[in-house]
Amino acid sequence: MNLLEFIKPLNKNALLAFATRCDTTPGQLKQVAYGNRRANAALAIALDRETDGAVPCEETRPDIDWAYLRNSAAPRKSAA
């Protein structure tokens, strides 16, 4: 699910509460959802957390190597 699909059915109060939990504003969420702005890493993480994974980090910031950050990437070999 993408952010727009998640926030579209929310009424004004629910959107405000969701934005507050994500430490942002409804306007910023709409800007990100419609593709006018890019979420920063902190917002991408908050969206993932506050949607219980329905809007994953990879959806809002596909340019970040989330697999590495989640420690699910293969371990690197040391140069010995």
PDB file of N, CA, C and O in Angstrom, chain B, residues numbered from 101:
ATOM      1  N   MET B 101       0.852  -1.172   0.000  1.00  0.00           N
ATOM      2  CA  MET B 101       0.000   0.000   0.000  1.00  0.00           C
ATOM      3  C   MET B 101       0.896   1.232   0.000  1.00  0.00           C
ATOM      4  O   MET B 101       1.942   1.258   0.648  1.00  0.00           O
ATOM      5  N   ASN B 102       0.467   2.250  -0.738  1.00  0.00           N
ATOM      6  CA  ASN B 102       1.252   3.477  -0.699  1.00  0.00           C
ATOM      7  C   ASN B 102       0.602   4.479   0.255  1.00  0.00           C
ATOM      8  O   ASN B 102      -0.509   4.258   0.737  1.00  0.00           O
ATOM      9  N   LEU B 103       1.293   5.565   0.519  1.00  0.00           N
ATOM     10  CA  LEU B 103       0.831   6.544   1.497  1.00  0.00           C
ATOM     11  C   LEU B 103      -0.495   7.165   1.086  1.00  0.00           C
ATOM     12  O   LEU B 103      -1.363   7.358   1.938  1.00  0.00           O
ATOM     13  N   LEU B 104      -0.678   7.481  -0.176  1.00  0.00           N
ATOM     14  CA  LEU B 104      -1.919   8.093  -0.627  1.00  0.00           C
ATOM     15  C   LEU B 104      -3.106   7.167  -0.363  1.00  0.00           C
ATOM     16  O   LEU B 104      -4.151   7.612   0.109  1.00  0.00           O
ATOM     17  N   GLU B 105      -2.943   5.892  -0.667  1.00  0.00           N
ATOM     18  CA  GLU B 105      -4.016   4.931  -0.396  1.00  0.00           C
ATOM     19  C   GLU B 105      -4.332   4.852   1.088  1.00  0.00           C
ATOM     20  O   GLU B 105      -5.481   4.632   1.470  1.00  0.00           O
ATOM     21  N   PHE B 106      -3.318   5.029   1.927  1.00  0.00           N
ATOM     22  CA  PHE B 106      -3.524   4.955   3.368  1.00  0.00           C
ATOM     23  C   PHE B 106      -4.242   6.187   3.906  1.00  0.00           C
ATOM     24  O   PHE B 106      -5.147   6.063   4.732  1.00  0.00           O
ATOM     25  N   ILE B 107      -3.849   7.379   3.449  1.00  0.00           N
ATOM     26  CA  ILE B 107      -4.416   8.585   4.054  1.00  0.00           C
ATOM     27  C   ILE B 107      -5.732   9.040   3.425  1.00  0.00           C
ATOM     28  O   ILE B 107      -6.500   9.757   4.066  1.00  0.00           O
ATOM     29  N   LYS B 108      -6.006   8.634   2.176  1.00  0.00           N
ATOM     30  CA  LYS B 108      -7.225   9.100   1.499  1.00  0.00           C
ATOM     31  C   LYS B 108      -8.502   8.862   2.296  1.00  0.00           C
ATOM     32  O   LYS B 108      -9.329   9.771   2.376  1.00  0.00           O
ATOM     33  N   PRO B 109      -8.706   7.688   2.889  1.00  0.00           N
ATOM     34  CA  PRO B 109      -9.962   7.468   3.612  1.00  0.00           C
ATOM     35  C   PRO B 109     -10.030   8.133   4.993  1.00  0.00           C
ATOM     36  O   PRO B 109     -11.083   8.114   5.630  1.00  0.00           O
ATOM     37  N   LEU B 110      -8.930   8.717   5.458  1.00  0.00           N
ATOM     38  CA  LEU B 110      -8.917   9.331   6.786  1.00  0.00           C
ATOM     39  C   LEU B 110      -9.660  10.658   6.777  1.00  0.00           C
ATOM     40  O   LEU B 110      -9.502  11.464   5.860  1.00  0.00           O
ATOM     41  N   ASN B 111     -10.479  10.879   7.814  1.00  0.00           N
ATOM     42  CA  ASN B 111     -11.113  12.191   7.941  1.00  0.00           C
ATOM     43  C   ASN B 111     -10.089  13.170   8.515  1.00  0.00           C
ATOM     44  O   ASN B 111      -8.975  12.779   8.863  1.00  0.00           O
ATOM     45  N   LYS B 112     -10.467  14.423   8.610  1.00  0.00           N
ATOM     46  CA  LYS B 112      -9.536  15.481   9.012  1.00  0.00           C
ATOM     47  C   LYS B 112      -8.903  15.200  10.377  1.00  0.00           C
ATOM     48  O   LYS B 112      -7.693  15.357  10.542  1.00  0.00           O
ATOM     49  N   ASN B 113      -9.709  14.789  11.346  1.00  0.00           N
ATOM     50  CA  ASN B 113      -9.180  14.525  12.687  1.00  0.00           C
ATOM     51  C   ASN B 113      -8.256  13.315  12.712  1.00  0.00           C
ATOM     52  O   ASN B 113      -7.225  13.327  13.383  1.00  0.00           O
ATOM     53  N   ALA B 114      -8.627  12.273  11.979  1.00  0.00           N
ATOM     54  CA  ALA B 114      -7.783  11.077  11.927  1.00  0.00           C
ATOM     55  C   ALA B 114      -6.460  11.380  11.229  1.00  0.00           C
ATOM     56  O   ALA B 114      -5.411  10.884  11.640  1.00  0.00           O
ATOM     57  N   LEU B 115      -6.508  12.192  10.177  1.00  0.00           N
ATOM     58  CA  LEU B 115      -5.281  12.571   9.470  1.00  0.00           C
ATOM     59  C   LEU B 115      -4.378  13.397  10.378  1.00  0.00           C
ATOM     60  O   LEU B 115      -3.162  13.203  10.394  1.00  0.00           O
ATOM     61  N   LEU B 116      -4.969  14.314  11.131  1.00  0.00           N
ATOM     62  CA  LEU B 116      -4.190  15.125  12.067  1.00  0.00           C
ATOM     63  C   LEU B 116      -3.545  14.241  13.132  1.00  0.00           C
ATOM     64  O   LEU B 116      -2.371  14.421  13.455  1.00  0.00           O
ATOM     65  N   ALA B 117      -4.293  13.297  13.675  1.00  0.00           N
ATOM     66  CA  ALA B 117      -3.755  12.396  14.701  1.00  0.00           C
ATOM     67  C   ALA B 117      -2.622  11.542  14.126  1.00  0.00           C
ATOM     68  O   ALA B 117      -1.594  11.345  14.774  1.00  0.00           O
ATOM     69  N   PHE B 118      -2.816  11.042  12.919  1.00  0.00           N
ATOM     70  CA  PHE B 118      -1.784  10.232  12.268  1.00  0.00           C
ATOM     71  C   PHE B 118      -0.530  11.064  12.024  1.00  0.00           C
ATOM     72  O   PHE B 118       0.581  10.614  12.305  1.00  0.00           O
ATOM     73  N   ALA B 119      -0.705  12.269  11.504  1.00  0.00           N
ATOM     74  CA  ALA B 119       0.432  13.154  11.249  1.00  0.00           C
ATOM     75  C   ALA B 119       1.180  13.463  12.542  1.00  0.00           C
ATOM     76  O   ALA B 119       2.411  13.486  12.561  1.00  0.00           O
ATOM     77  N   THR B 120       0.445  13.699  13.611  1.00  0.00           N
ATOM     78  CA  THR B 120       1.063  13.999  14.903  1.00  0.00           C
ATOM     79  C   THR B 120       1.894  12.818  15.383  1.00  0.00           C
ATOM     80  O   THR B 120       3.005  12.999  15.881  1.00  0.00           O
ATOM     81  N   ARG B 121       1.359  11.612  15.236  1.00  0.00           N
ATOM     82  CA  ARG B 121       2.119  10.425  15.639  1.00  0.00           C
ATOM     83  C   ARG B 121       3.383  10.270  14.808  1.00  0.00           C
ATOM     84  O   ARG B 121       4.374   9.719  15.286  1.00  0.00           O
ATOM     85  N   CYS B 122       3.359  10.748  13.579  1.00  0.00           N
ATOM     86  CA  CYS B 122       4.527  10.680  12.689  1.00  0.00           C
ATOM     87  C   CYS B 122       5.431  11.899  12.828  1.00  0.00           C
ATOM     88  O   CYS B 122       6.421  12.024  12.106  1.00  0.00           O
ATOM     89  N   ASP B 123       5.097  12.797  13.750  1.00  0.00           N
ATOM     90  CA  ASP B 123       5.871  14.017  14.009  1.00  0.00           C
ATOM     91  C   ASP B 123       5.967  14.892  12.761  1.00  0.00           C
ATOM     92  O   ASP B 123       7.038  15.393  12.420  1.00  0.00           O
ATOM     93  N   THR B 124       4.825  15.066  12.086  1.00  0.00           N
ATOM     94  CA  THR B 124       4.760  15.922  10.908  1.00  0.00           C
ATOM     95  C   THR B 124       3.383  16.570  10.849  1.00  0.00           C
ATOM     96  O   THR B 124       2.631  16.521  11.822  1.00  0.00           O
ATOM     97  N   THR B 125       3.060  17.161   9.742  1.00  0.00           N
ATOM     98  CA  THR B 125       1.766  17.824   9.573  1.00  0.00           C
ATOM     99  C   THR B 125       0.960  17.116   8.487  1.00  0.00           C
ATOM    100  O   THR B 125       1.522  16.416   7.645  1.00  0.00           O
ATOM    101  N   PRO B 126      -0.361  17.304   8.511  1.00  0.00           N
ATOM    102  CA  PRO B 126      -1.169  16.739   7.431  1.00  0.00           C
ATOM    103  C   PRO B 126      -0.741  17.259   6.058  1.00  0.00           C
ATOM    104  O   PRO B 126      -0.742  16.510   5.081  1.00  0.00           O
ATOM    105  N   GLY B 127      -0.380  18.523   5.985  1.00  0.00           N
ATOM    106  CA  GLY B 127       0.069  19.099   4.722  1.00  0.00           C
ATOM    107  C   GLY B 127       1.317  18.414   4.194  1.00  0.00           C
ATOM    108  O   GLY B 127       1.417  18.138   2.998  1.00  0.00           O
ATOM    109  N   GLN B 128       2.261  18.139   5.070  1.00  0.00           N
ATOM    110  CA  GLN B 128       3.487  17.452   4.659  1.00  0.00           C
ATOM    111  C   GLN B 128       3.161  16.037   4.192  1.00  0.00           C
ATOM    112  O   GLN B 128       3.708  15.570   3.193  1.00  0.00           O
ATOM    113  N   LEU B 129       2.277  15.356   4.908  1.00  0.00           N
ATOM    114  CA  LEU B 129       1.892  14.004   4.491  1.00  0.00           C
ATOM    115  C   LEU B 129       1.283  14.020   3.094  1.00  0.00           C
ATOM    116  O   LEU B 129       1.580  13.156   2.269  1.00  0.00           O
ATOM    117  N   LYS B 130       0.439  15.001   2.838  1.00  0.00           N
ATOM    118  CA  LYS B 130      -0.190  15.097   1.513  1.00  0.00           C
ATOM    119  C   LYS B 130       0.851  15.402   0.438  1.00  0.00           C
ATOM    120  O   LYS B 130       0.780  14.856  -0.663  1.00  0.00           O
ATOM    121  N   GLN B 131       1.810  16.263   0.746  1.00  0.00           N
ATOM    122  CA  GLN B 131       2.870  16.575  -0.210  1.00  0.00           C
ATOM    123  C   GLN B 131       3.657  15.315  -0.581  1.00  0.00           C
ATOM    124  O   GLN B 131       3.980  15.096  -1.748  1.00  0.00           O
ATOM    125  N   VAL B 132       3.958  14.496   0.420  1.00  0.00           N
ATOM    126  CA  VAL B 132       4.690  13.247   0.180  1.00  0.00           C
ATOM    127  C   VAL B 132       3.794  12.265  -0.571  1.00  0.00           C
ATOM    128  O   VAL B 132       4.237  11.623  -1.524  1.00  0.00           O
ATOM    129  N   ALA B 133       2.550  12.147  -0.148  1.00  0.00           N
ATOM    130  CA  ALA B 133       1.625  11.189  -0.762  1.00  0.00           C
ATOM    131  C   ALA B 133       1.399  11.484  -2.243  1.00  0.00           C
ATOM    132  O   ALA B 133       1.300  10.556  -3.046  1.00  0.00           O
ATOM    133  N   TYR B 134       1.319  12.739  -2.610  1.00  0.00           N
ATOM    134  CA  TYR B 134       1.084  13.113  -4.007  1.00  0.00           C
ATOM    135  C   TYR B 134       2.371  13.246  -4.816  1.00  0.00           C
ATOM    136  O   TYR B 134       2.326  13.571  -6.002  1.00  0.00           O
ATOM    137  N   GLY B 135       3.523  12.996  -4.179  1.00  0.00           N
ATOM    138  CA  GLY B 135       4.789  12.996  -4.898  1.00  0.00           C
ATOM    139  C   GLY B 135       5.402  14.362  -5.115  1.00  0.00           C
ATOM    140  O   GLY B 135       6.319  14.510  -5.924  1.00  0.00           O
ATOM    141  N   ASN B 136       4.909  15.365  -4.402  1.00  0.00           N
ATOM    142  CA  ASN B 136       5.470  16.711  -4.539  1.00  0.00           C
ATOM    143  C   ASN B 136       6.717  16.915  -3.681  1.00  0.00           C
ATOM    144  O   ASN B 136       7.538  17.787  -3.967  1.00  0.00           O
ATOM    145  N   ARG B 137       6.851  16.117  -2.643  1.00  0.00           N
ATOM    146  CA  ARG B 137       8.027  16.154  -1.775  1.00  0.00           C
ATOM    147  C   ARG B 137       8.434  14.737  -1.456  1.00  0.00           C
ATOM    148  O   ARG B 137       7.639  13.802  -1.554  1.00  0.00           O
ATOM    149  N   ARG B 138       9.692  14.595  -1.073  1.00  0.00           N
ATOM    150  CA  ARG B 138      10.204  13.281  -0.695  1.00  0.00           C
ATOM    151  C   ARG B 138      10.256  13.211   0.826  1.00  0.00           C
ATOM    152  O   ARG B 138      10.669  14.165   1.485  1.00  0.00           O
ATOM    153  N   ALA B 139       9.844  12.098   1.367  1.00  0.00           N
ATOM    154  CA  ALA B 139       9.935  11.890   2.816  1.00  0.00           C
ATOM    155  C   ALA B 139      11.398  11.782   3.210  1.00  0.00           C
ATOM    156  O   ALA B 139      12.193  11.170   2.497  1.00  0.00           O
ATOM    157  N   ASN B 140      11.757  12.374   4.346  1.00  0.00           N
ATOM    158  CA  ASN B 140      13.108  12.130   4.841  1.00  0.00           C
ATOM    159  C   ASN B 140      13.114  10.756   5.503  1.00  0.00           C
ATOM    160  O   ASN B 140      12.055  10.156   5.685  1.00  0.00           O
ATOM    161  N   ALA B 141      14.270  10.260   5.858  1.00  0.00           N
ATOM    162  CA  ALA B 141      14.379   8.911   6.413  1.00  0.00           C
ATOM    163  C   ALA B 141      13.573   8.764   7.700  1.00  0.00           C
ATOM    164  O   ALA B 141      12.938   7.733   7.921  1.00  0.00           O
ATOM    165  N   ALA B 142      13.595   9.783   8.545  1.00  0.00           N
ATOM    166  CA  ALA B 142      12.854   9.714   9.806  1.00  0.00           C
ATOM    167  C   ALA B 142      11.352   9.586   9.553  1.00  0.00           C
ATOM    168  O   ALA B 142      10.668   8.827  10.240  1.00  0.00           O
ATOM    169  N   LEU B 143      10.846  10.318   8.581  1.00  0.00           N
ATOM    170  CA  LEU B 143       9.418  10.233   8.265  1.00  0.00           C
ATOM    171  C   LEU B 143       9.094   8.870   7.657  1.00  0.00           C
ATOM    172  O   LEU B 143       8.059   8.285   7.978  1.00  0.00           O
ATOM    173  N   ALA B 144       9.948   8.365   6.800  1.00  0.00           N
ATOM    174  CA  ALA B 144       9.721   7.045   6.206  1.00  0.00           C
ATOM    175  C   ALA B 144       9.619   5.980   7.296  1.00  0.00           C
ATOM    176  O   ALA B 144       8.763   5.098   7.231  1.00  0.00           O
ATOM    177  N   ILE B 145      10.488   6.065   8.291  1.00  0.00           N
ATOM    178  CA  ILE B 145      10.464   5.120   9.407  1.00  0.00           C
ATOM    179  C   ILE B 145       9.189   5.300  10.225  1.00  0.00           C
ATOM    180  O   ILE B 145       8.554   4.317  10.610  1.00  0.00           O
ATOM    181  N   ALA B 146       8.813   6.541  10.491  1.00  0.00           N
ATOM    182  CA  ALA B 146       7.594   6.807  11.261  1.00  0.00           C
ATOM    183  C   ALA B 146       6.358   6.286  10.533  1.00  0.00           C
ATOM    184  O   ALA B 146       5.463   5.719  11.160  1.00  0.00           O
ATOM    185  N   LEU B 147       6.304   6.472   9.231  1.00  0.00           N
ATOM    186  CA  LEU B 147       5.170   5.977   8.459  1.00  0.00           C
ATOM    187  C   LEU B 147       5.086   4.454   8.538  1.00  0.00           C
ATOM    188  O   LEU B 147       4.001   3.900   8.713  1.00  0.00           O
ATOM    189  N   ASP B 148       6.212   3.788   8.412  1.00  0.00           N
ATOM    190  CA  ASP B 148       6.252   2.332   8.523  1.00  0.00           C
ATOM    191  C   ASP B 148       5.748   1.905   9.904  1.00  0.00           C
ATOM    192  O   ASP B 148       4.904   1.016  10.024  1.00  0.00           O
ATOM    193  N   ARG B 149       6.275   2.550  10.932  1.00  0.00           N
ATOM    194  CA  ARG B 149       5.916   2.207  12.315  1.00  0.00           C
ATOM    195  C   ARG B 149       4.442   2.482  12.604  1.00  0.00           C
ATOM    196  O   ARG B 149       3.747   1.626  13.152  1.00  0.00           O
ATOM    197  N   GLU B 150       3.968   3.656  12.241  1.00  0.00           N
ATOM    198  CA  GLU B 150       2.604   4.068  12.597  1.00  0.00           C
ATOM    199  C   GLU B 150       1.526   3.411  11.745  1.00  0.00           C
ATOM    200  O   GLU B 150       0.348   3.459  12.098  1.00  0.00           O
ATOM    201  N   THR B 151       1.909   2.803  10.634  1.00  0.00           N
ATOM    202  CA  THR B 151       0.939   2.063   9.817  1.00  0.00           C
ATOM    203  C   THR B 151       1.082   0.561  10.028  1.00  0.00           C
ATOM    204  O   THR B 151       0.475  -0.232   9.308  1.00  0.00           O
ATOM    205  N   ASP B 152       1.877   0.175  11.006  1.00  0.00           N
ATOM    206  CA  ASP B 152       2.158  -1.247  11.269  1.00  0.00           C
ATOM    207  C   ASP B 152       2.654  -1.957  10.017  1.00  0.00           C
ATOM    208  O   ASP B 152       2.307  -3.111   9.766  1.00  0.00           O
ATOM    209  N   GLY B 153       3.462  -1.263   9.243  1.00  0.00           N
ATOM    210  CA  GLY B 153       4.074  -1.847   8.061  1.00  0.00           C
ATOM    211  C   GLY B 153       3.226  -1.770   6.800  1.00  0.00           C
ATOM    212  O   GLY B 153       3.663  -2.223   5.742  1.00  0.00           O
ATOM    213  N   ALA B 154       2.016  -1.203   6.887  1.00  0.00           N
ATOM    214  CA  ALA B 154       1.166  -1.097   5.693  1.00  0.00           C
ATOM    215  C   ALA B 154       1.794  -0.170   4.650  1.00  0.00           C
ATOM    216  O   ALA B 154       1.651  -0.394   3.448  1.00  0.00           O
ATOM    217  N   VAL B 155       2.487   0.864   5.113  1.00  0.00           N
ATOM    218  CA  VAL B 155       3.228   1.766   4.225  1.00  0.00           C
ATOM    219  C   VAL B 155       4.704   1.602   4.602  1.00  0.00           C
ATOM    220  O   VAL B 155       5.215   2.343   5.441  1.00  0.00           O
ATOM    221  N   PRO B 156       5.384   0.643   3.990  1.00  0.00           N
ATOM    222  CA  PRO B 156       6.766   0.353   4.379  1.00  0.00           C
ATOM    223  C   PRO B 156       7.740   1.454   3.953  1.00  0.00           C
ATOM    224  O   PRO B 156       7.476   2.233   3.037  1.00  0.00           O
ATOM    225  N   CYS B 157       8.857   1.486   4.643  1.00  0.00           N
ATOM    226  CA  CYS B 157       9.919   2.447   4.323  1.00  0.00           C
ATOM    227  C   CYS B 157      10.290   2.379   2.853  1.00  0.00           C
ATOM    228  O   CYS B 157      10.532   3.403   2.213  1.00  0.00           O
ATOM    229  N   GLU B 158      10.332   1.177   2.328  1.00  0.00           N
ATOM    230  CA  GLU B 158      10.727   0.971   0.935  1.00  0.00           C
ATOM    231  C   GLU B 158       9.770   1.668  -0.033  1.00  0.00           C
ATOM    232  O   GLU B 158      10.165   2.012  -1.147  1.00  0.00           O
ATOM    233  N   GLU B 159       8.535   1.877   0.372  1.00  0.00           N
ATOM    234  CA  GLU B 159       7.549   2.546  -0.480  1.00  0.00           C
ATOM    235  C   GLU B 159       7.837   4.039  -0.584  1.00  0.00           C
ATOM    236  O   GLU B 159       7.778   4.611  -1.673  1.00  0.00           O
ATOM    237  N   THR B 160       8.144   4.665   0.536  1.00  0.00           N
ATOM    238  CA  THR B 160       8.340   6.115   0.527  1.00  0.00           C
ATOM    239  C   THR B 160       9.770   6.531   0.205  1.00  0.00           C
ATOM    240  O   THR B 160      10.001   7.644  -0.269  1.00  0.00           O
ATOM    241  N   ARG B 161      10.732   5.646   0.460  1.00  0.00           N
ATOM    242  CA  ARG B 161      12.139   5.955   0.150  1.00  0.00           C
ATOM    243  C   ARG B 161      12.833   4.745  -0.441  1.00  0.00           C
ATOM    244  O   ARG B 161      13.651   4.114   0.228  1.00  0.00           O
ATOM    245  N   PRO B 162      12.519   4.408  -1.692  1.00  0.00           N
ATOM    246  CA  PRO B 162      13.129   3.234  -2.309  1.00  0.00           C
ATOM    247  C   PRO B 162      14.631   3.390  -2.563  1.00  0.00           C
ATOM    248  O   PRO B 162      15.312   2.410  -2.867  1.00  0.00           O
ATOM    249  N   ASP B 163      15.145   4.603  -2.441  1.00  0.00           N
ATOM    250  CA  ASP B 163      16.556   4.861  -2.697  1.00  0.00           C
ATOM    251  C   ASP B 163      17.464   4.486  -1.527  1.00  0.00           C
ATOM    252  O   ASP B 163      18.686   4.489  -1.675  1.00  0.00           O
ATOM    253  N   ILE B 164      16.895   4.166  -0.381  1.00  0.00           N
ATOM    254  CA  ILE B 164      17.684   3.815   0.804  1.00  0.00           C
ATOM    255  C   ILE B 164      17.764   2.299   0.918  1.00  0.00           C
ATOM    256  O   ILE B 164      16.780   1.602   0.671  1.00  0.00           O
ATOM    257  N   ASP B 165      18.923   1.793   1.287  1.00  0.00           N
ATOM    258  CA  ASP B 165      19.129   0.355   1.441  1.00  0.00           C
ATOM    259  C   ASP B 165      18.579  -0.085   2.801  1.00  0.00           C
ATOM    260  O   ASP B 165      19.331  -0.267   3.758  1.00  0.00           O
ATOM    261  N   TRP B 166      17.263  -0.250   2.867  1.00  0.00           N
ATOM    262  CA  TRP B 166      16.609  -0.613   4.117  1.00  0.00           C
ATOM    263  C   TRP B 166      16.990  -2.013   4.572  1.00  0.00           C
ATOM    264  O   TRP B 166      17.054  -2.273   5.774  1.00  0.00           O
ATOM    265  N   ALA B 167      17.245  -2.917   3.638  1.00  0.00           N
ATOM    266  CA  ALA B 167      17.635  -4.275   4.010  1.00  0.00           C
ATOM    267  C   ALA B 167      18.918  -4.256   4.843  1.00  0.00           C
ATOM    268  O   ALA B 167      19.037  -4.982   5.830  1.00  0.00           O
ATOM    269  N   TYR B 168      19.859  -3.434   4.446  1.00  0.00           N
ATOM    270  CA  TYR B 168      21.104  -3.318   5.210  1.00  0.00           C
ATOM    271  C   TYR B 168      20.826  -2.747   6.596  1.00  0.00           C
ATOM    272  O   TYR B 168      21.335  -3.247   7.599  1.00  0.00           O
ATOM    273  N   LEU B 169      20.013  -1.694   6.641  1.00  0.00           N
ATOM    274  CA  LEU B 169      19.723  -1.061   7.920  1.00  0.00           C
ATOM    275  C   LEU B 169      18.923  -1.969   8.848  1.00  0.00           C
ATOM    276  O   LEU B 169      19.033  -1.865  10.070  1.00  0.00           O
ATOM    277  N   ARG B 170      18.132  -2.846   8.277  1.00  0.00           N
ATOM    278  CA  ARG B 170      17.345  -3.791   9.082  1.00  0.00           C
ATOM    279  C   ARG B 170      18.151  -5.041   9.441  1.00  0.00           C
ATOM    280  O   ARG B 170      17.622  -5.985  10.027  1.00  0.00           O
ATOM    281  N   ASN B 171      19.409  -5.035   9.091  1.00  0.00           N
ATOM    282  CA  ASN B 171      20.306  -6.169   9.349  1.00  0.00           C
ATOM    283  C   ASN B 171      19.846  -7.445   8.676  1.00  0.00           C
ATOM    284  O   ASN B 171      20.129  -8.543   9.156  1.00  0.00           O
ATOM    285  N   SER B 172      19.132  -7.305   7.554  1.00  0.00           N
ATOM    286  CA  SER B 172      18.716  -8.498   6.839  1.00  0.00           C
ATOM    287  C   SER B 172      19.588  -8.724   5.609  1.00  0.00           C
ATOM    288  O   SER B 172      19.404  -9.694   4.874  1.00  0.00           O
ATOM    289  N   ALA B 173      20.519  -7.837   5.400  1.00  0.00           N
ATOM    290  CA  ALA B 173      21.448  -7.992   4.276  1.00  0.00           C
ATOM    291  C   ALA B 173      22.491  -9.030   4.646  1.00  0.00           C
ATOM    292  O   ALA B 173      22.762  -9.259   5.825  1.00  0.00           O
ATOM    293  N   ALA B 174      23.065  -9.646   3.651  1.00  0.00           N
ATOM    294  CA  ALA B 174      24.117 -10.622   3.893  1.00  0.00           C
ATOM    295  C   ALA B 174      25.305  -9.930   4.549  1.00  0.00           C
ATOM    296  O   ALA B 174      25.632  -8.800   4.187  1.00  0.00           O
ATOM    297  N   PRO B 175      25.954 -10.584   5.505  1.00  0.00           N
ATOM    298  CA  PRO B 175      27.111  -9.981   6.153  1.00  0.00           C
ATOM    299  C   PRO B 175      28.236  -9.745   5.154  1.00  0.00           C
ATOM    300  O   PRO B 175      28.445 -10.539   4.238  1.00  0.00           O
ATOM    301  N   ARG B 176      28.948  -8.657   5.342  1.00  0.00           N
ATOM    302  CA  ARG B 176      30.077  -8.339   4.475  1.00  0.00           C
ATOM    303  C   ARG B 176      31.292  -9.142   4.887  1.00  0.00           C
ATOM    304  O   ARG B 176      31.511  -9.416   6.067  1.00  0.00           O
ATOM    305  N   LYS B 177      32.080  -9.513   3.888  1.00  0.00           N
ATOM    306  CA  LYS B 177      33.326 -10.222   4.183  1.00  0.00           C
ATOM    307  C   LYS B 177      34.394  -9.204   4.512  1.00  0.00           C
ATOM    308  O   LYS B 177      34.515  -8.171   3.853  1.00  0.00           O
ATOM    309  N   SER B 178      35.164  -9.507   5.533  1.00  0.00           N
ATOM    310  CA  SER B 178      36.229  -8.582   5.899  1.00  0.00           C
ATOM    311  C   SER B 178      37.422  -8.792   4.973  1.00  0.00           C
ATOM    312  O   SER B 178      37.684  -9.898   4.499  1.00  0.00           O
ATOM    313  N   ALA B 179      38.126  -7.709   4.736  1.00  0.00           N
ATOM    314  CA  ALA B 179      39.308  -7.763   3.880  1.00  0.00           C
ATOM    315  C   ALA B 179      40.506  -8.108   4.757  1.00  0.00           C
ATOM    316  O   ALA B 179      41.143  -7.221   5.324  1.00  0.00           O
ATOM    317  N   ALA B 180      40.804  -9.379   4.863  1.00  0.00           N
ATOM    318  CA  ALA B 180      41.877  -9.823   5.746  1.00  0.00           C
ATOM    319  C   ALA B 180      43.096 -10.262   4.992  1.00  0.00           C
ATOM    320  O   ALA B 180      44.087 -10.665   5.601  1.00  0.00           O
TER     321      ALA B 180
END
